[in-house]
Amino acid sequence: MARVGPAASLLGLVAGGWNIFAYIIACHSSCLAQSSAPSDLLGGVYAGLSIVLIFASVGTLIGPKFVFYAMALVAVLVDLVEGLGYSNVVNDDLLTTFVLTTLCVALSFLAARSGTGVSEQSNPMNLPVFG
């Protein structure tokens, strides 16, 4: 089975970058339609959490396995803020951010729970002893 950790880290980087891109697009379109613009506070929190998601993804590449849980928590918070503040903006970019972030949560949990150790049967120290 392939290792899930690098895939989860890469997806976290992509999701964080795409979230920032979608935030910029939503803020740009808010000049055109003030009624569907996200609020300033939730928009700032959304952008900040997206940046934290990028840093957490980099942290999973070099840090311990429990950083995957932190990345999953940040991704869930990004989804919640997106659901609260961006519900009026119907946009393919925002749907893509929701899907990417939800996949990031799933892969982060899989990466945190995956065992990378050697099983007892395939351990090279488990050789037969002839006496």
Secondary structure, 3 states (H helix, E strand, C coil): CCCCHHHHHHHHHHHHHHHHHHHHHHHHHHCCCHHHCCCHHHHHHHHHHHHHHHHHHHHHHHCCCCHHHHHHHHHHHHHHHHHHHCCCCCCHHHHHHHHHHHHHHHHHHHHHHCCCCCCCCCCCCCCCCCC
